[in-house]
Amino acid sequence: MNESLLPKARVYAAQRQLEVGEPLGSGKDGIVCVGKLKAAPGTVAIKVHRFEELYRRERDAYLRLTELDVRSVLGFNVPKLLSSEDDLCVLEMTIVRRPFVLDFAAAYLDARPEFPEEVWAEWEADKQEQFEARWPKVRAILDAFEAFGVYLTDVSPANIGFEF
């Protein structure tokens, strides 16, 4: 886990009367930890972003999905945004079970990013290889998000999790 982001998670948690729990995930761009409610049973996810641009992308994607009351897409659970803190680049959201769609930090709103066609072709070939027989379902999920104006580019088996 990226220890340098934990202080931000702790500051946010203290503001929200949460305790930082076990890690749920980490990567080069941020960390996700469990946030345990002090006053009542239950847990949430606290996601701390390293970069403001990625935080804003993800926050804005979640705001769009909240506005449209999207909780699942084609049977895949989508976390619900509970709160955000711009100064800390922190999102608080529900924890969802498989099947799920996670991680909107590389999402674009309202338009597909402008990359050359050969880049898109290589991207799609890579995703087909990653997902194998599940690719048609993943493609349908991506199309459904695009209908909401949310264009996902960070697509992997870690972010689109099928039931085992």
Summary of the structure (lengths in Angstrom):
residues: 164
radius of gyration: 16.0
end to end distance: 24.8
largest distance: 52.8
contacts: 466
relative contact order: 0.15
helix: 37%
strand: 28%
